[in-house]
Amino acid sequence: MGVQDIIEGKRQWRAHVARVKALPPDYQIVYKEIQRYYFKVGPVGLAEGDLLSGIVDFFEEGAAAGTGVMDLIGPDVAAFCDDLIKDTPTYADLYQASAAEGSGSPGA
């Protein structure tokens, strides 16, 4: 990764943050909870940026339609998050798989 890639990545992240800040306050709160949840759970593709930017797109559409954020995602933020990544491996999954491979009995 070169310097230009780092600069471009920062530019894209700043633009993403500006989009989040333009959302209504209740949408911002829920977005930050979703972001915190994903940073904790660690879906493998999170760094590519498609997941979080897709959520911002979804939220922008909901806000423009005048829909409340909880009406948009449902009452359980974690369940909403889990549904979005249900077929995506997480870093926890990768760790568990590697631990299971390494737990074979010695000398077997």
MOPAC internal coordinates of N, CA, C and O (Angstrom, degrees):
PM7 1SCF
backbone

  N    0.0000 0     0.00 0     0.00 0    0    0    0
  C    1.4508 1     0.00 0     0.00 0    1    0    0
  C    1.5184 1   108.12 1     0.00 0    2    1    0
  O    1.2310 1   121.30 1   -57.29 1    3    2    1
  N    1.3283 1   115.11 1   122.71 1    3    2    1
  C    1.4476 1   120.36 1  -178.68 1    5    3    2
  C    1.5145 1   112.14 1   -90.17 1    6    5    3
  O    1.2310 1   121.53 1    -4.93 1    7    6    5
  N    1.2951 1   114.68 1   175.07 1    7    6    5
  C    1.4615 1   121.64 1   179.85 1    9    7    6
  C    1.5259 1   110.45 1   -60.77 1   10    9    7
  O    1.2310 1   120.53 1   138.84 1   11   10    9
  N    1.3348 1   116.59 1   -41.16 1   11   10    9
  C    1.4671 1   120.23 1   179.63 1   13   11   10
  C    1.5293 1   110.88 1   -61.07 1   14   13   11
  O    1.2310 1   119.98 1   141.57 1   15   14   13
  N    1.3329 1   117.65 1   -38.43 1   15   14   13
  C    1.4654 1   121.39 1   178.16 1   17   15   14
  C    1.5217 1   111.17 1   -64.14 1   18   17   15
  O    1.2310 1   120.85 1   139.30 1   19   18   17
  N    1.3192 1   115.98 1   -40.70 1   19   18   17
  C    1.4666 1   120.84 1   178.97 1   21   19   18
  C    1.5285 1   110.06 1   -65.20 1   22   21   19
  O    1.2310 1   120.73 1   135.10 1   23   22   21
  N    1.3135 1   116.21 1   -44.90 1   23   22   21
  C    1.4666 1   120.64 1   179.41 1   25   23   22
  C    1.5218 1   110.20 1   -61.87 1   26   25   23
  O    1.2310 1   120.34 1   135.16 1   27   26   25
  N    1.3242 1   116.96 1   -44.84 1   27   26   25
  C    1.4643 1   121.13 1   179.75 1   29   27   26
  C    1.5283 1   110.86 1   -63.84 1   30   29   27
  O    1.2310 1   120.54 1   139.35 1   31   30   29
  N    1.3212 1   116.57 1   -40.65 1   31   30   29
  C    1.4588 1   120.22 1   177.77 1   33   31   30
  C    1.5232 1   111.82 1   -61.96 1   34   33   31
  O    1.2310 1   120.39 1   137.38 1   35   34   33
  N    1.3100 1   116.86 1   -42.62 1   35   34   33
  C    1.4728 1   120.64 1   177.71 1   37   35   34
  C    1.5221 1   111.17 1   -65.11 1   38   37   35
  O    1.2310 1   120.42 1   140.15 1   39   38   37
  N    1.3238 1   116.79 1   -39.85 1   39   38   37
  C    1.4619 1   120.67 1   178.72 1   41   39   38
  C    1.5295 1   110.04 1   -62.23 1   42   41   39
  O    1.2310 1   120.50 1   135.91 1   43   42   41
  N    1.3255 1   116.65 1   -44.09 1   43   42   41
  C    1.4595 1   120.63 1   179.45 1   45   43   42
  C    1.5224 1   111.11 1   -65.12 1   46   45   43
  O    1.2310 1   120.30 1   139.23 1   47   46   45
  N    1.3345 1   117.03 1   -40.77 1   47   46   45
  C    1.4620 1   119.98 1   179.60 1   49   47   46
  C    1.5298 1   110.77 1   -64.77 1   50   49   47
  O    1.2310 1   120.12 1   138.09 1   51   50   49
  N    1.3158 1   117.37 1   -41.91 1   51   50   49
  C    1.4777 1   120.34 1   178.42 1   53   51   50
  C    1.5245 1   111.21 1   -62.59 1   54   53   51
  O    1.2310 1   120.47 1   140.20 1   55   54   53
  N    1.3264 1   116.71 1   -39.80 1   55   54   53
  C    1.4680 1   120.32 1   177.37 1   57   55   54
  C    1.5272 1   110.19 1   -64.96 1   58   57   55
  O    1.2310 1   120.64 1   141.71 1   59   58   57
  N    1.3233 1   116.39 1   -38.29 1   59   58   57
  C    1.4645 1   121.29 1   177.98 1   61   59   58
  C    1.5325 1   110.46 1   -63.85 1   62   61   59
  O    1.2310 1   120.50 1   133.41 1   63   62   61
  N    1.3146 1   116.64 1   -46.59 1   63   62   61
  C    1.4657 1   121.59 1   179.24 1   65   63   62
  C    1.5277 1   110.47 1   -61.67 1   66   65   63
  O    1.2310 1   120.03 1   141.11 1   67   66   65
  N    1.3243 1   117.55 1   -38.89 1   67   66   65
  C    1.4680 1   120.81 1   178.19 1   69   67   66
  C    1.5266 1   110.71 1   -63.53 1   70   69   67
  O    1.2310 1   120.12 1   142.13 1   71   70   69
  N    1.3291 1   117.37 1   -37.87 1   71   70   69
  C    1.4690 1   120.28 1   177.10 1   73   71   70
  C    1.5240 1   110.47 1   -64.44 1   74   73   71
  O    1.2310 1   120.38 1   138.73 1   75   74   73
  N    1.3305 1   116.87 1   -41.27 1   75   74   73
  C    1.4684 1   120.35 1   178.98 1   77   75   74
  C    1.5194 1   109.92 1   -63.42 1   78   77   75
  O    1.2310 1   120.10 1   136.84 1   79   78   77
  N    1.3282 1   117.42 1   -43.16 1   79   78   77
  C    1.4656 1   121.28 1  -179.24 1   81   79   78
  C    1.5205 1   112.68 1   -65.97 1   82   81   79
  O    1.2310 1   120.09 1   159.37 1   83   82   81
  N    1.3294 1   117.44 1   -20.63 1   83   82   81
  C    1.4603 1   121.28 1   178.77 1   85   83   82
  C    1.5355 1   111.84 1   -82.43 1   86   85   83
  O    1.2310 1   120.13 1   169.27 1   87   86   85
  N    1.3342 1   117.35 1   -10.73 1   87   86   85
  C    1.4623 1   121.21 1   178.63 1   89   87   86
  C    1.5250 1   110.37 1   -73.44 1   90   89   87
  O    1.2310 1   119.99 1   -22.12 1   91   90   89
  N    1.3397 1   117.62 1   157.88 1   91   90   89
  C    1.4746 1   119.76 1   173.43 1   93   91   90
  C    1.5389 1   110.36 1   -58.63 1   94   93   91
  O    1.2310 1   119.96 1   -25.52 1   95   94   93
  N    1.3326 1   117.69 1   154.48 1   95   94   93
  C    1.4690 1   121.08 1  -175.68 1   97   95   94
  C    1.5337 1   114.65 1   -54.39 1   98   97   95
  O    1.2310 1   119.67 1   138.91 1   99   98   97
  N    1.3437 1   118.23 1   -41.09 1   99   98   97
  C    1.4643 1   118.48 1  -179.21 1  101   99   98
  C    1.5297 1   111.23 1   -66.98 1  102  101   99
  O    1.2310 1   120.08 1   145.30 1  103  102  101
  N    1.3100 1   117.45 1   -34.70 1  103  102  101
  C    1.4671 1   121.08 1   175.89 1  105  103  102
  C    1.5310 1   110.45 1   -66.17 1  106  105  103
  O    1.2310 1   120.45 1   140.12 1  107  106  105
  N    1.3387 1   116.75 1   -39.88 1  107  106  105
  C    1.4630 1   120.29 1   178.96 1  109  107  106
  C    1.5237 1   111.20 1   -61.92 1  110  109  107
  O    1.2310 1   120.77 1   137.38 1  111  110  109
  N    1.3157 1   116.13 1   -42.62 1  111  110  109
  C    1.4680 1   120.37 1  -179.72 1  113  111  110
  C    1.5185 1   110.42 1   -61.60 1  114  113  111
  O    1.2310 1   120.61 1   131.98 1  115  114  113
  N    1.3253 1   116.43 1   -48.02 1  115  114  113
  C    1.4656 1   120.22 1  -178.94 1  117  115  114
  C    1.5246 1   110.47 1   -66.28 1  118  117  115
  O    1.2310 1   120.01 1   139.78 1  119  118  117
  N    1.3313 1   117.58 1   -40.22 1  119  118  117
  C    1.4637 1   120.01 1   177.60 1  121  119  118
  C    1.5252 1   110.78 1   -58.99 1  122  121  119
  O    1.2310 1   120.33 1   135.39 1  123  122  121
  N    1.3188 1   116.97 1   -44.61 1  123  122  121
  C    1.4654 1   120.13 1  -179.67 1  125  123  122
  C    1.5239 1   111.33 1   -63.51 1  126  125  123
  O    1.2310 1   120.12 1   144.25 1  127  126  125
  N    1.3272 1   117.37 1   -35.75 1  127  126  125
  C    1.4733 1   120.53 1   175.91 1  129  127  126
  C    1.5257 1   110.66 1   -66.26 1  130  129  127
  O    1.2310 1   120.69 1   138.75 1  131  130  129
  N    1.3264 1   116.29 1   -41.25 1  131  130  129
  C    1.4705 1   120.40 1   177.66 1  133  131  130
  C    1.5251 1   109.72 1   -63.04 1  134  133  131
  O    1.2310 1   120.74 1   133.80 1  135  134  133
  N    1.3190 1   116.19 1   -46.20 1  135  134  133
  C    1.4630 1   120.79 1   179.61 1  137  135  134
  C    1.5262 1   110.58 1   -59.94 1  138  137  135
  O    1.2310 1   120.13 1   134.58 1  139  138  137
  N    1.3110 1   117.35 1   -45.42 1  139  138  137
  C    1.4664 1   121.99 1   178.87 1  141  139  138
  C    1.5273 1   110.08 1   -60.51 1  142  141  139
  O    1.2310 1   120.81 1   136.69 1  143  142  141
  N    1.3269 1   116.05 1   -43.31 1  143  142  141
  C    1.4728 1   120.90 1   179.71 1  145  143  142
  C    1.5261 1   110.54 1   -61.08 1  146  145  143
  O    1.2310 1   120.57 1   133.17 1  147  146  145
  N    1.3310 1   116.52 1   -46.83 1  147  146  145
  C    1.4631 1   119.19 1  -179.23 1  149  147  146
  C    1.5215 1   112.62 1   -67.81 1  150  149  147
  O    1.2310 1   119.68 1   144.64 1  151  150  149
  N    1.3143 1   118.21 1   -35.36 1  151  150  149
  C    1.4608 1   119.76 1   177.04 1  153  151  150
  C    1.5216 1   110.26 1   -65.78 1  154  153  151
  O    1.2310 1   120.50 1   149.92 1  155  154  153
  N    1.3183 1   116.65 1   -30.08 1  155  154  153
  C    1.4655 1   120.90 1   178.71 1  157  155  154
  C    1.5268 1   111.13 1   -78.80 1  158  157  155
  O    1.2310 1   120.18 1   134.53 1  159  158  157
  N    1.3254 1   117.27 1   -45.47 1  159  158  157
  C    1.4662 1   122.28 1  -177.29 1  161  159  158
  C    1.5210 1   111.04 1   -74.17 1  162  161  159
  O    1.2310 1   120.31 1   140.01 1  163  162  161
  N    1.3116 1   117.01 1   -39.99 1  163  162  161
  C    1.4542 1   122.30 1   174.22 1  165  163  162
  C    1.5086 1   116.55 1    75.55 1  166  165  163
  O    1.2310 1   119.31 1  -121.92 1  167  166  165
  N    1.3487 1   118.92 1    58.08 1  167  166  165
  C    1.4627 1   117.92 1   172.09 1  169  167  166
  C    1.5236 1   109.65 1   -61.89 1  170  169  167
  O    1.2310 1   120.47 1   -42.51 1  171  170  169
  N    1.3263 1   116.70 1   137.49 1  171  170  169
  C    1.4579 1   121.63 1  -171.94 1  173  171  170
  C    1.5255 1   112.57 1   -58.58 1  174  173  171
  O    1.2310 1   118.83 1   142.32 1  175  174  173
  N    1.3201 1   119.83 1   -37.68 1  175  174  173
  C    1.4578 1   122.04 1  -177.05 1  177  175  174
  C    1.5108 1   115.45 1   -85.11 1  178  177  175
  O    1.2310 1   119.49 1  -172.45 1  179  178  177
  N    1.3281 1   118.57 1     7.55 1  179  178  177
  C    1.4624 1   121.25 1  -175.54 1  181  179  178
  C    1.5233 1   112.89 1   -60.66 1  182  181  179
  O    1.2310 1   120.21 1   142.92 1  183  182  181
  N    1.3127 1   117.20 1   -37.08 1  183  182  181
  C    1.4610 1   120.71 1  -176.98 1  185  183  182
  C    1.5257 1   112.60 1   -66.21 1  186  185  183
  O    1.2310 1   120.03 1   158.47 1  187  186  185
  N    1.3274 1   117.55 1   -21.53 1  187  186  185
  C    1.4588 1   120.47 1  -179.53 1  189  187  186
  C    1.5230 1   112.02 1   -72.73 1  190  189  187
  O    1.2310 1   119.80 1   162.60 1  191  190  189
  N    1.3296 1   117.98 1   -17.40 1  191  190  189
  C    1.4490 1   121.57 1   171.62 1  193  191  190
  C    1.5119 1   117.22 1    88.95 1  194  193  191
  O    1.2310 1   119.19 1   171.49 1  195  194  193
  N    1.3097 1   119.15 1    -8.51 1  195  194  193
  C    1.4599 1   120.44 1  -176.96 1  197  195  194
  C    1.5209 1   112.79 1   -70.02 1  198  197  195
  O    1.2310 1   119.97 1   142.67 1  199  198  197
  N    1.2994 1   117.67 1   -37.33 1  199  198  197
  C    1.4616 1   121.44 1  -176.70 1  201  199  198
  C    1.5265 1   111.20 1   -64.93 1  202  201  199
  O    1.2310 1   120.15 1   125.60 1  203  202  201
  N    1.3124 1   117.32 1   -54.40 1  203  202  201
  C    1.4639 1   120.46 1  -177.11 1  205  203  202
  C    1.5253 1   111.92 1   -67.05 1  206  205  203
  O    1.2310 1   119.84 1   141.24 1  207  206  205
  N    1.3245 1   117.92 1   -38.76 1  207  206  205
  C    1.4618 1   119.05 1   178.67 1  209  207  206
  C    1.5250 1   110.62 1   -68.95 1  210  209  207
  O    1.2310 1   120.02 1   147.53 1  211  210  209
  N    1.3182 1   117.58 1   -32.47 1  211  210  209
  C    1.4628 1   120.70 1   175.34 1  213  211  210
  C    1.5166 1   111.86 1   -65.10 1  214  213  211
  O    1.2310 1   120.54 1   142.77 1  215  214  213
  N    1.3232 1   116.58 1   -37.23 1  215  214  213
  C    1.4652 1   120.69 1   177.04 1  217  215  214
  C    1.5235 1   110.05 1   -66.09 1  218  217  215
  O    1.2310 1   120.18 1   139.29 1  219  218  217
  N    1.3325 1   117.26 1   -40.71 1  219  218  217
  C    1.4648 1   120.41 1   177.87 1  221  219  218
  C    1.5338 1   109.77 1   -63.56 1  222  221  219
  O    1.2310 1   120.04 1   138.27 1  223  222  221
  N    1.3251 1   117.53 1   -41.73 1  223  222  221
  C    1.4727 1   120.57 1   175.96 1  225  223  222
  C    1.5314 1   110.12 1   -56.89 1  226  225  223
  O    1.2310 1   121.01 1   131.50 1  227  226  225
  N    1.3292 1   115.68 1   -48.50 1  227  226  225
  C    1.4658 1   122.43 1  -179.67 1  229  227  226
  C    1.5257 1   110.61 1   -59.99 1  230  229  227
  O    1.2310 1   120.33 1   136.04 1  231  230  229
  N    1.3279 1   116.98 1   -43.96 1  231  230  229
  C    1.4542 1   121.85 1   179.84 1  233  231  230
  C    1.5331 1   111.42 1   -67.29 1  234  233  231
  O    1.2310 1   120.10 1   140.37 1  235  234  233
  N    1.3255 1   117.42 1   -39.63 1  235  234  233
  C    1.4644 1   120.14 1   178.24 1  237  235  234
  C    1.5300 1   110.20 1   -61.34 1  238  237  235
  O    1.2310 1   120.24 1   138.07 1  239  238  237
  N    1.3195 1   117.15 1   -41.93 1  239  238  237
  C    1.4600 1   120.88 1   178.37 1  241  239  238
  C    1.5292 1   111.14 1   -64.50 1  242  241  239
  O    1.2310 1   120.65 1   136.53 1  243  242  241
  N    1.3362 1   116.36 1   -43.47 1  243  242  241
  C    1.4643 1   120.29 1   178.80 1  245  243  242
  C    1.5131 1   112.55 1   -63.84 1  246  245  243
  O    1.2310 1   120.74 1   138.01 1  247  246  245
  N    1.3217 1   116.20 1   -41.99 1  247  246  245
  C    1.4659 1   120.27 1   179.38 1  249  247  246
  C    1.5297 1   110.52 1   -66.08 1  250  249  247
  O    1.2310 1   120.55 1   139.43 1  251  250  249
  N    1.3271 1   116.56 1   -40.57 1  251  250  249
  C    1.4657 1   120.32 1   179.38 1  253  251  250
  C    1.5302 1   111.58 1   -64.23 1  254  253  251
  O    1.2310 1   121.01 1   148.65 1  255  254  253
  N    1.3428 1   115.67 1   -31.35 1  255  254  253
  C    1.4680 1   120.20 1   179.29 1  257  255  254
  C    1.5200 1   112.03 1   -83.36 1  258  257  255
  O    1.2310 1   120.47 1   174.27 1  259  258  257
  N    1.3316 1   116.71 1    -5.73 1  259  258  257
  C    1.4610 1   120.78 1  -179.98 1  261  259  258
  C    1.5219 1   113.84 1    79.28 1  262  261  259
  O    1.2310 1   120.26 1  -161.36 1  263  262  261
  N    1.3147 1   117.11 1    18.64 1  263  262  261
  C    1.4604 1   122.15 1   179.93 1  265  263  262
  C    1.5275 1   109.37 1   -85.36 1  266  265  263
  O    1.2310 1   120.33 1   -43.57 1  267  266  265
  N    1.3150 1   116.98 1   136.43 1  267  266  265
  C    1.4599 1   120.52 1   175.42 1  269  267  266
  C    1.5191 1   110.11 1   -67.57 1  270  269  267
  O    1.2310 1   120.54 1   -32.89 1  271  270  269
  N    1.3045 1   116.58 1   147.11 1  271  270  269
  C    1.4646 1   119.97 1  -175.27 1  273  271  270
  C    1.5301 1   112.01 1   -62.00 1  274  273  271
  O    1.2310 1   119.88 1   142.33 1  275  274  273
  N    1.3297 1   117.84 1   -37.67 1  275  274  273
  C    1.4647 1   119.60 1  -179.49 1  277  275  274
  C    1.5311 1   110.94 1   -73.04 1  278  277  275
  O    1.2310 1   120.23 1   152.65 1  279  278  277
  N    1.3306 1   117.17 1   -27.35 1  279  278  277
  C    1.4649 1   120.42 1   173.08 1  281  279  278
  C    1.5276 1   110.01 1   -68.94 1  282  281  279
  O    1.2310 1   120.89 1   150.10 1  283  282  281
  N    1.3129 1   115.91 1   -29.90 1  283  282  281
  C    1.4554 1   122.10 1  -178.26 1  285  283  282
  C    1.5276 1   111.98 1   -75.71 1  286  285  283
  O    1.2310 1   120.38 1   135.59 1  287  286  285
  N    1.3304 1   116.88 1   -44.41 1  287  286  285
  C    1.4694 1   119.48 1  -173.79 1  289  287  286
  C    1.5219 1   113.92 1  -104.57 1  290  289  287
  O    1.2310 1   119.99 1   164.17 1  291  290  289
  N    1.3259 1   117.62 1   -15.83 1  291  290  289
  C    1.4552 1   120.41 1  -176.26 1  293  291  290
  C    1.5160 1   110.67 1    98.87 1  294  293  291
  O    1.2310 1   120.40 1    -5.40 1  295  294  293
  N    1.3332 1   116.85 1   174.60 1  295  294  293
  C    1.4627 1   120.56 1  -173.24 1  297  295  294
  C    1.5324 1   115.05 1   -77.29 1  298  297  295
  O    1.2310 1   119.73 1   165.39 1  299  298  297
  N    1.3230 1   118.12 1   -14.61 1  299  298  297
  C    1.4643 1   121.40 1  -174.13 1  301  299  298
  C    1.5290 1   109.70 1  -116.75 1  302  301  299
  O    1.2310 1   120.74 1   -76.04 1  303  302  301
  N    1.3238 1   116.20 1   103.96 1  303  302  301
  C    1.4643 1   121.05 1  -177.20 1  305  303  302
  C    1.5302 1   110.92 1   -62.52 1  306  305  303
  O    1.2310 1   120.08 1   137.35 1  307  306  305
  N    1.3235 1   117.46 1   -42.65 1  307  306  305
  C    1.4661 1   120.74 1  -179.26 1  309  307  306
  C    1.5275 1   111.11 1   -63.24 1  310  309  307
  O    1.2310 1   119.92 1   139.49 1  311  310  309
  N    1.3255 1   117.77 1   -40.51 1  311  310  309
  C    1.4690 1   120.72 1   178.44 1  313  311  310
  C    1.5275 1   110.35 1   -63.80 1  314  313  311
  O    1.2310 1   120.25 1   140.32 1  315  314  313
  N    1.3381 1   117.13 1   -39.68 1  315  314  313
  C    1.4585 1   121.22 1   176.29 1  317  315  314
  C    1.5304 1   109.64 1   -60.14 1  318  317  315
  O    1.2310 1   120.60 1   133.52 1  319  318  317
  N    1.3206 1   116.46 1   -46.48 1  319  318  317
  C    1.4661 1   121.50 1   179.91 1  321  319  318
  C    1.5221 1   111.02 1   -62.00 1  322  321  319
  O    1.2310 1   120.77 1   133.41 1  323  322  321
  N    1.3201 1   116.14 1   -46.59 1  323  322  321
  C    1.4650 1   120.62 1  -178.94 1  325  323  322
  C    1.5244 1   111.51 1   -61.75 1  326  325  323
  O    1.2310 1   120.13 1   141.16 1  327  326  325
  N    1.3219 1   117.35 1   -38.84 1  327  326  325
  C    1.4633 1   120.72 1   178.28 1  329  327  326
  C    1.5279 1   111.41 1   -61.88 1  330  329  327
  O    1.2310 1   120.35 1   142.93 1  331  330  329
  N    1.3225 1   116.95 1   -37.07 1  331  330  329
  C    1.4623 1   120.10 1  -178.63 1  333  331  330
  C    1.5238 1   112.60 1   -69.66 1  334  333  331
  O    1.2310 1   120.14 1   152.17 1  335  334  333
  N    1.3306 1   117.34 1   -27.83 1  335  334  333
  C    1.4729 1   119.71 1  -176.30 1  337  335  334
  C    1.5252 1   112.47 1  -115.82 1  338  337  335
  O    1.2310 1   120.05 1  -161.15 1  339  338  337
  N    1.3340 1   117.51 1    18.85 1  339  338  337
  C    1.4659 1   119.95 1  -173.52 1  341  339  338
  C    1.5215 1   113.17 1   -58.76 1  342  341  339
  O    1.2310 1   118.86 1   150.20 1  343  342  341
  N    1.3118 1   119.78 1   -29.80 1  343  342  341
  C    1.4613 1   121.89 1   179.94 1  345  343  342
  C    1.5211 1   112.77 1  -105.26 1  346  345  343
  O    1.2310 1   120.58 1  -165.72 1  347  346  345
  N    1.3255 1   116.50 1    14.28 1  347  346  345
  C    1.4595 1   122.17 1  -177.96 1  349  347  346
  C    1.5205 1   109.37 1  -107.76 1  350  349  347
  O    1.2310 1   119.90 1   -51.50 1  351  350  349
  N    1.3336 1   117.79 1   128.50 1  351  350  349
  C    1.4631 1   118.28 1   176.64 1  353  351  350
  C    1.5278 1   110.93 1   -67.12 1  354  353  351
  O    1.2310 1   121.05 1   -32.64 1  355  354  353
  N    1.3132 1   115.60 1   147.36 1  355  354  353
  C    1.4594 1   121.02 1   176.21 1  357  355  354
  C    1.5226 1   108.37 1  -108.96 1  358  357  355
  O    1.2310 1   120.89 1   -13.44 1  359  358  357
  N    1.3218 1   115.90 1   166.56 1  359  358  357
  C    1.4549 1   119.23 1   176.99 1  361  359  358
  C    1.5311 1   110.40 1   -64.76 1  362  361  359
  O    1.2310 1   120.31 1   149.64 1  363  362  361
  N    1.3216 1   117.01 1   -30.36 1  363  362  361
  C    1.4704 1   120.43 1   175.87 1  365  363  362
  C    1.5259 1   110.07 1   -64.37 1  366  365  363
  O    1.2310 1   119.96 1   139.22 1  367  366  365
  N    1.3275 1   117.69 1   -40.78 1  367  366  365
  C    1.4654 1   121.51 1   176.84 1  369  367  366
  C    1.5245 1   110.44 1   -61.13 1  370  369  367
  O    1.2310 1   120.43 1   134.07 1  371  370  369
  N    1.3273 1   116.78 1   -45.93 1  371  370  369
  C    1.4643 1   120.61 1   179.64 1  373  371  370
  C    1.5187 1   111.20 1   -62.10 1  374  373  371
  O    1.2310 1   120.60 1   139.18 1  375  374  373
  N    1.3354 1   116.46 1   -40.82 1  375  374  373
  C    1.4607 1   120.64 1   178.87 1  377  375  374
  C    1.5240 1   110.54 1   -63.82 1  378  377  375
  O    1.2310 1   120.36 1   134.30 1  379  378  377
  N    1.3367 1   116.91 1   -45.70 1  379  378  377
  C    1.4640 1   120.51 1  -179.81 1  381  379  378
  C    1.5233 1   110.69 1   -62.65 1  382  381  379
  O    1.2310 1   120.06 1   140.33 1  383  382  381
  N    1.3199 1   117.49 1   -39.67 1  383  382  381
  C    1.4694 1   121.09 1   178.97 1  385  383  382
  C    1.5230 1   110.26 1   -64.64 1  386  385  383
  O    1.2310 1   120.08 1   136.69 1  387  386  385
  N    1.3281 1   117.46 1   -43.31 1  387  386  385
  C    1.4599 1   119.77 1  -179.66 1  389  387  386
  C    1.5252 1   111.15 1   -69.43 1  390  389  387
  O    1.2310 1   120.02 1   145.32 1  391  390  389
  N    1.3283 1   117.56 1   -34.68 1  391  390  389
  C    1.4663 1   121.11 1   177.14 1  393  391  390
  C    1.5220 1   110.31 1   -67.94 1  394  393  391
  O    1.2310 1   120.28 1   142.08 1  395  394  393
  N    1.3214 1   117.08 1   -37.92 1  395  394  393
  C    1.4612 1   120.39 1   179.21 1  397  395  394
  C    1.5305 1   110.68 1   -66.89 1  398  397  395
  O    1.2310 1   120.20 1   142.72 1  399  398  397
  N    1.3365 1   117.23 1   -37.28 1  399  398  397
  C    1.4541 1   120.63 1   177.84 1  401  399  398
  C    1.5210 1   111.50 1   -66.16 1  402  401  399
  O    1.2310 1   120.96 1   143.31 1  403  402  401
  N    1.3048 1   115.77 1   -36.69 1  403  402  401
  C    1.4584 1   120.56 1  -178.12 1  405  403  402
  C    1.5243 1   114.24 1   -83.61 1  406  405  403
  O    1.2310 1   120.03 1   177.01 1  407  406  405
  N    1.3306 1   117.54 1    -2.99 1  407  406  405
  C    1.4557 1   119.40 1  -175.49 1  409  407  406
  C    1.5300 1   112.75 1   -96.26 1  410  409  407
  O    1.2310 1   120.55 1  -166.05 1  411  410  409
  N    1.3133 1   116.56 1    13.95 1  411  410  409
  C    1.4623 1   118.93 1   177.03 1  413  411  410
  C    1.5197 1   109.78 1   -62.33 1  414  413  411
  O    1.2310 1   119.97 1   -28.23 1  415  414  413
  N    1.3210 1   117.66 1   151.77 1  415  414  413
  C    1.4629 1   119.95 1  -176.84 1  417  415  414
  C    1.5226 1   110.36 1   -70.35 1  418  417  415
  O    1.2310 1   120.38 1   -40.51 1  419  418  417
  N    1.3294 1   116.88 1   139.49 1  419  418  417
  C    1.4635 1   120.89 1  -178.05 1  421  419  418
  C    1.5323 1   110.70 1   -64.97 1  422  421  419
  O    1.2310 1   121.47 1   -38.21 1  423  422  421
  N    1.3084 1   114.79 1   141.79 1  423  422  421
  C    1.4469 1   119.79 1   177.27 1  425  423  422
  C    1.5102 1   113.83 1    76.67 1  426  425  423
  O    1.2310 1   120.27 1  -174.89 1  427  426  425
  N    1.3096 1   117.09 1     5.11 1  427  426  425
  C    1.4718 1   119.41 1  -178.53 1  429  427  426
  C    1.4846 1   111.44 1   -86.03 1  430  429  427
  O    1.2310 1   120.10 1   180.00 1  431  430  429

